[in-house]
Amino acid sequence: MIVVAGGTGRLGSRLVERLLVTGNRVRVFARDTSCASTLSGAGAELFDGDVRDPASVARAVEGSAVVVSGSTASSVVVA
């Protein structure tokens, strides 16, 4: 599982699409995944949360092998 923080943004969504096309399991981690129906339809798992919240980050990365940040948040918490 690859987690993409900020996976609904301009950079993140392109990355998610590319990862899905190449057969990877992807979890999109974003504050608002309601705009990510295309990514969900392509096979991405959606996770609503905030990278500035340590508990949210811990839940989002659970079971992942790789975490990629496409997020532009001013401070990102590393779990």
N, C-alpha and C positions, 0 to 999 in steps of 0.2 A: 504494500500500500504506500502510495506517495501522497503526502499531504501538501496542498498548495495553499498557503496563506495569502489572502488577497486574490483568490482564484476567480473572482467575478469582475475584476478590473481589466483594463486594457491589456496589460502585459500578462497578468495571471490567466485570463480566459484563453489567450492564444497558447500559452504553455499547457494548460489543461487539455485543450483540443489536440495538441500535438502528442501529448502523453497517451491520451485515449486511443488515438489512431495507431500508435505503435504497440497497443496491447497492454498497457499498464493499468493497474487499478488505481484510481485517483479519488481522493477526498478533497472537496473544495471547502476551505475554511474561510468564512467571510462574515461580516456583521449582518449582511442582508443577502440571503441566497434566493430571495423570491424572484430575482431577475435572471436566475440561472437555469431556467427550464430547459434551454437548449443543451446545456452541459449535462443536466440530469438525464435528459432523453438520450444522450450519447453514451451514458453509462457511468457518469461521475456520481459519487456519493456526496450529498450536500450536508454541511455542518455549520449551523449558525453560531457564531461566537465572536469574541473580541480578543485580538492579540495582546491587548493591554491587561487582560484578566488572566492571571496565572492558572486558575482552576479551569477556565475555558480552554486554554492552551493545552493543559495536561489531558483533558478529555479528547480534544481534537487530534492529538498526535498518538493516542493510544493505539497500539498495534501497527504503527507505521514503521517502515524501514528508512524512509527518506522524508525530509521536510524541506520545502522550498518556499522562500518568501518572495511574493510578488506584491507585498503590502507596502503601502507608503506611510503607515502609521509612524508617528514620531518616535515612539519607543516600543520595541518588540520584546516580549518576555520569552526567555528560553527556558523550557521546562527540563 
